[in-house]
């Protein structure tokens, strides 16, 4: 992240002054996602400035006043009205930045302090959601838990998912169907997409836990009361297939997919059970596996966003997936898969994206889990 402070709110987000609201929203999401993915401490100043920029520019009235203040400053008009507006907006922006910076510092200070048992339990209940499968035989099997890693995104180990089963996450009135988004069998991490938004998402830890480090997990089994269990890390399993894994000690049986938390509430991994790491061991798949799997899927999603954003709008201002107008080939970033060829319309652009995406995932497993037979 550059340290230089941009001069305008548009420069904070890296958009042009005539950018559409959708472009502003997309730019803000890209910045927040980049900050969230950083293993080092996020840039608090950039986060605060980006929040102020988004709140101002995504609101038509606030943006109009802000634009007026920029014009007034550019021509250095002595008019008292616009001078007052500029001063007022500048004051509001400065106040918002200060308030946001203090809020960010408070959150960082809070994250730096160890959480209490009650706080860990509450956090675990919110990020770990019971999961069950309705299998082809008609059996309803409780297969563990899924961990929320995004607003509409969860992860769980792949190896226990049954072919053709319908996956449901949550309990009671909060239960919702989940669809497979990415099946990363090498890392044994499956990413699910859910309809309902998660208010709280897991914070993935970037560093390895030390041997003997204290850890916690929450045990969620259907409608039963959630339990908080304390344990410790024994060692890192260096030769683990698909990435890092840790041997851990936890009392009792821990459901597959349960999050393993450090004393700050960061997820260091998820429990995998059963497994082939050795008889009698309790093992957690490292958070780095989750980051890598989720990162791949988000790169694909960003490529799709970029492809849609690159298409010309219809006369009604929509993207018109089936419109016949010629469109330019999108230019995704270096980490996103490119769309091959030049699509003739948006419908074809989406189909090409789907084809490209299919090449990056274990499509047979995705189809089998979602109840669709593999196409040969």
TANORMO-V451677 format. One record per residue. N is the residue number from 0. RES is the residue in one small letter. PHI is phi in whole degrees, 0 to 359 (* if undefined). D_CENTER is the distance of its C-alpha to the mean C-alpha in Angstrom with 1 decimal. Layout:
n;res;phi;d_center
N;RES;PHI;D_CENTER
N;RES;PHI;D_CENTER
This chain:
n;res;phi;d_center
0;x;*;19.6
1;x;288;23.0
2;x;275;25.0
3;x;294;27.0
4;x;277;26.5
5;x;296;26.4
6;x;281;29.3
7;x;238;27.8
8;x;293;24.7
9;x;293;24.4
10;x;290;24.5
11;x;302;21.8
12;x;272;19.4
13;x;73;21.4
14;x;238;22.6
15;x;280;26.2
16;x;300;28.2
17;x;261;28.5
18;x;297;24.8
19;x;285;23.8
20;x;300;21.5
21;x;297;19.0
22;x;293;19.2
23;x;295;18.7
24;x;298;15.6
25;x;296;14.2
26;x;295;15.3
27;x;295;13.9
28;x;297;10.3
29;x;294;11.0
30;x;293;12.5
31;x;295;9.9
32;x;294;7.2
33;x;294;10.3
34;x;295;11.3
35;x;292;8.3
36;x;274;8.8
37;x;288;12.5
38;x;284;14.4
39;x;280;17.1
40;x;299;17.3
41;x;297;15.5
42;x;284;18.0
43;x;297;18.8
44;x;295;21.2
45;x;296;18.9
46;x;300;16.3
47;x;293;19.3
48;x;295;20.9
49;x;297;17.8
50;x;296;17.5
51;x;297;21.3
52;x;299;21.3
53;x;295;18.8
54;x;299;20.6
55;x;283;23.9
56;x;280;23.4
57;x;274;21.5
58;x;260;24.5
59;x;306;27.5
60;x;292;30.1
61;x;297;28.5
62;x;295;28.0
63;x;299;31.5
64;x;295;32.9
65;x;294;30.9
66;x;300;32.1
67;x;297;35.6
68;x;293;35.4
69;x;293;34.5
70;x;295;37.4
71;x;297;39.7
72;x;291;38.8
73;x;292;39.2
74;x;266;42.7
75;x;53;43.7
76;x;290;45.3
77;x;276;47.4
78;x;304;46.7
79;x;291;46.0
80;x;299;43.7
81;x;288;41.1
82;x;296;41.6
83;x;293;40.9
84;x;297;37.8
85;x;299;36.5
86;x;296;37.4
87;x;295;35.8
88;x;295;32.5
89;x;300;32.6
90;x;296;33.2
91;x;296;30.4
92;x;296;27.9
93;x;298;29.3
94;x;296;29.2
95;x;295;25.5
96;x;297;24.7
97;x;298;26.7
98;x;297;25.3
99;x;293;21.7
100;x;295;22.7
101;x;295;24.4
102;x;296;21.5
103;x;296;19.2
104;x;297;22.1
105;x;296;22.5
106;x;293;19.0
107;x;295;19.4
108;x;295;22.8
109;x;294;21.6
110;x;292;19.0
111;x;286;21.8
112;x;274;24.1
113;x;301;24.1
114;x;278;22.9
115;x;284;25.7
116;x;300;25.9
117;x;295;25.3
118;x;293;22.2
119;x;295;20.8
120;x;297;21.9
121;x;297;20.3
122;x;297;16.9
123;x;299;17.2
124;x;297;18.3
125;x;276;15.2
126;x;264;12.5
127;x;253;14.9
128;x;240;16.1
129;x;303;19.3
130;x;230;19.3
131;x;219;22.4
132;x;235;23.7
133;x;262;26.6
134;x;272;28.4
135;x;302;30.9
136;x;289;33.7
137;x;97;32.8
138;x;287;31.8
139;x;257;28.8
140;x;248;27.4
141;x;276;25.1
142;x;253;23.0
143;x;116;21.1
144;x;224;17.7
145;x;242;14.0
146;x;250;11.4
147;x;286;8.5
148;x;246;5.3
149;x;202;3.5
150;x;299;6.5
151;x;229;8.0
152;x;217;6.7
153;x;221;8.8
154;x;230;10.6
155;x;202;14.3
156;x;298;17.2
157;x;283;18.6
158;x;294;22.3
159;x;265;23.1
160;x;283;22.0
161;x;271;25.2
162;x;297;26.0
163;x;80;26.3
164;x;281;24.9
165;x;266;23.0
166;x;266;20.0
167;x;234;19.7
168;x;242;17.4
169;x;93;18.7
170;x;231;22.4
171;x;58;25.1
172;x;290;24.3
173;x;267;20.5
174;x;291;20.5
175;x;215;18.6
176;x;288;18.6
177;x;241;15.8
178;x;245;15.9
179;x;291;15.2
180;x;255;12.8
181;x;210;13.4
182;x;248;16.2
183;x;263;16.4
184;x;290;19.8
185;x;296;20.6
186;x;269;18.0
187;x;62;18.3
188;x;238;14.6
189;x;251;14.0
190;x;256;10.7
191;x;250;11.4
192;x;251;10.8
193;x;238;12.3
194;x;287;14.2
195;x;282;14.1
196;x;281;11.4
197;x;270;10.4
198;x;288;11.9
199;x;236;10.9
200;x;238;8.0
201;x;290;9.1
202;x;262;9.8
203;x;274;10.5
204;x;280;13.9
205;x;270;15.0
206;x;256;18.7
207;x;281;20.8
208;x;285;22.5
209;x;275;26.3
210;x;304;28.8
211;x;90;29.9
212;x;296;26.8
213;x;287;26.4
214;x;225;23.4
215;x;221;22.6
216;x;217;21.2
217;x;250;21.2
218;x;255;23.1
219;x;242;22.3
220;x;231;24.8
221;x;62;24.9
222;x;273;26.7
223;x;292;28.1
224;x;301;27.6
225;x;289;24.6
226;x;246;26.0
227;x;255;25.0
228;x;239;26.4
229;x;253;27.1
230;x;207;27.7
231;x;206;27.4
232;x;273;26.4
233;x;267;29.3
234;x;192;28.3
235;x;272;25.9
236;x;263;26.7
237;x;291;27.1
238;x;263;28.0
239;x;293;25.2
240;x;291;24.4
241;x;86;21.0
242;x;132;20.2
243;x;282;20.7
244;x;211;21.6
245;x;229;23.4
246;x;277;26.5
247;x;230;26.2
248;x;241;28.7
249;x;222;27.9
250;x;287;30.6
251;x;74;30.9
252;x;272;28.9
253;x;249;25.1
254;x;301;23.2
255;x;303;21.2
256;x;89;17.5
257;x;299;18.2
258;x;287;16.1
259;x;253;18.3
260;x;253;18.0
261;x;272;20.0
262;x;290;22.2
263;x;263;19.6
264;x;88;17.1
265;x;280;14.8
266;x;276;13.9
267;x;266;16.2
268;x;171;15.9
269;x;232;16.4
270;x;292;20.0
271;x;244;21.4
272;x;204;24.5
273;x;286;26.8
274;x;209;26.6
275;x;243;29.1
276;x;277;28.8
277;x;141;32.1
278;x;294;33.9
279;x;82;33.5
280;x;265;30.3
281;x;255;27.1
282;x;232;24.3
283;x;243;20.6
284;x;284;18.4
285;x;296;16.9
286;x;300;13.4
287;x;298;13.9
288;x;297;14.1
289;x;298;10.6
290;x;301;9.4
291;x;292;11.8
292;x;293;11.1
293;x;296;7.3
294;x;299;8.5
295;x;297;11.3
296;x;293;9.7
297;x;292;7.7
298;x;296;11.2
299;x;295;12.9
300;x;296;11.1
301;x;294;12.0
302;x;298;15.4
303;x;295;15.9
304;x;299;15.1
305;x;296;17.5
306;x;295;20.0
307;x;292;20.1
308;x;295;20.4
309;x;280;23.2
310;x;277;25.3
311;x;291;28.1
312;x;281;28.0
313;x;281;30.6
314;x;295;33.3
315;x;265;31.4
316;x;83;28.4
317;x;259;26.1
318;x;277;24.7
319;x;56;27.0
320;x;303;25.5
321;x;252;29.1
322;x;292;31.0
323;x;265;33.5
324;x;293;33.4
325;x;294;32.8
326;x;229;29.6
327;x;275;28.6
328;x;290;26.6
329;x;292;23.1
330;x;236;22.4
331;x;292;18.9
332;x;293;18.1
333;x;296;19.3
334;x;272;16.2
335;x;260;15.8
336;x;293;18.4
337;x;280;21.3
338;x;267;22.9
339;x;284;26.4
340;x;79;29.3
341;x;251;29.8
342;x;291;28.9
343;x;279;31.7
344;x;205;29.5
345;x;294;26.0
346;x;302;26.6
347;x;291;27.4
348;x;300;24.5
349;x;294;22.1
350;x;297;24.2
351;x;295;24.1
352;x;296;20.3
353;x;298;20.3
354;x;295;23.0
355;x;296;21.2
356;x;296;18.0
357;x;298;20.4
358;x;285;21.7
359;x;259;18.6
360;x;231;18.0
361;x;278;20.4
362;x;296;21.5
363;x;299;24.3
364;x;292;22.3
365;x;302;19.8
366;x;297;22.9
367;x;292;24.6
368;x;292;21.9
369;x;278;21.5
370;x;85;25.3
371;x;247;26.1
372;x;293;28.8
373;x;302;28.1
374;x;267;29.9
375;x;252;32.5
